[in-house]
Amino acid sequence: MLKPFVRGDAARRMDDTAGFGLGLSISRAVAESHGGAMFLVDNDPSGLIARILLPYRPAALPMNSYALR
């Protein structure tokens, strides 16, 4: 489910289905690149819930910050 979707049949490329099937794959890659994770939770009968967990790190103050003066 989290791998990129590939349409193998050229005839299926010309239908009314929108999108490329990359959204979940890209979301997972972004979450993991930030040290987090993505989980899919069943939400029957509506579909799936995508949960993204990211680590919390407080933002560092810039070196020229007025708070340091």
One Martini backbone bead per residue (centre of mass of N, CA, C, O) as a GRO file, in nm:
protein
   69
    1MET     BB    1   0.054   0.065  -0.016
    2LEU     BB    2   0.347   0.238   0.010
    3LYS     BB    3   0.390   0.198  -0.281
    4PRO     BB    4   0.423   0.272  -0.586
    5PHE     BB    5   0.208   0.320  -0.845
    6VAL     BB    6   0.149   0.103  -1.134
    7ARG     BB    7   0.064   0.123  -1.473
    8GLY     BB    8   0.066  -0.138  -1.712
    9ASP     BB    9  -0.177  -0.033  -1.888
   10ALA     BB   10  -0.232   0.189  -2.141
   11ALA     BB   11  -0.551   0.195  -2.132
   12ARG     BB   12  -0.562   0.301  -1.822
   13ARG     BB   13  -0.445   0.602  -1.869
   14MET     BB   14  -0.735   0.712  -2.017
   15ASP     BB   15  -0.893   0.783  -1.768
   16ASP     BB   16  -1.070   0.936  -1.483
   17THR     BB   17  -0.834   0.888  -1.302
   18ALA     BB   18  -0.685   1.043  -1.051
   19GLY     BB   19  -0.362   1.046  -1.038
   20PHE     BB   20  -0.050   0.845  -0.945
   21GLY     BB   21   0.001   0.692  -0.659
   22LEU     BB   22   0.221   0.873  -0.454
   23GLY     BB   23   0.131   0.995  -0.178
   24LEU     BB   24   0.207   0.774   0.036
   25SER     BB   25   0.502   0.740  -0.047
   26ILE     BB   26   0.590   1.033   0.002
   27SER     BB   27   0.498   1.059   0.297
   28ARG     BB   28   0.682   0.838   0.406
   29ALA     BB   29   0.954   0.959   0.314
   30VAL     BB   30   0.931   1.221   0.477
   31ALA     BB   31   0.899   1.101   0.757
   32GLU     BB   32   1.169   0.933   0.751
   33SER     BB   33   1.362   1.183   0.693
   34HIS     BB   34   1.261   1.293   1.001
   35GLY     BB   35   1.242   1.025   1.196
   36GLY     BB   36   0.980   0.885   1.122
   37ALA     BB   37   0.635   0.767   1.068
   38MET     BB   38   0.397   0.548   0.891
   39PHE     BB   39   0.045   0.472   0.931
   40LEU     BB   40  -0.216   0.235   0.872
   41VAL     BB   41  -0.569   0.264   0.945
   42ASP     BB   42  -0.851   0.113   0.989
   43ASN     BB   43  -1.186   0.262   0.860
   44ASP     BB   44  -1.442   0.107   0.879
   45PRO     BB   45  -1.601   0.184   0.573
   46SER     BB   46  -1.414   0.443   0.471
   47GLY     BB   47  -1.106   0.325   0.512
   48LEU     BB   48  -0.821   0.520   0.575
   49ILE     BB   49  -0.567   0.606   0.814
   50ALA     BB   50  -0.312   0.844   0.827
   51ARG     BB   51  -0.018   0.819   1.030
   52ILE     BB   52   0.206   1.071   1.153
   53LEU     BB   53   0.530   1.045   1.303
   54LEU     BB   54   0.718   1.293   1.484
   55PRO     BB   55   0.979   1.429   1.614
   56TYR     BB   56   1.063   1.631   1.888
   57ARG     BB   57   1.227   1.953   1.824
   58PRO     BB   58   1.347   2.222   1.921
   59ALA     BB   59   1.413   2.521   1.818
   60ALA     BB   60   1.673   2.698   1.724
   61LEU     BB   61   1.851   2.969   1.781
   62PRO     BB   62   1.982   3.215   1.641
   63MET     BB   63   2.285   3.374   1.670
   64ASN     BB   64   2.134   3.674   1.617
   65SER     BB   65   1.961   3.682   1.858
   66TYR     BB   66   1.806   3.885   2.096
   67ALA     BB   67   1.794   3.665   2.329
   68LEU     BB   68   2.123   3.666   2.366
   69ARG     BB   69   2.161   3.982   2.479
   0.00000   0.00000   0.00000
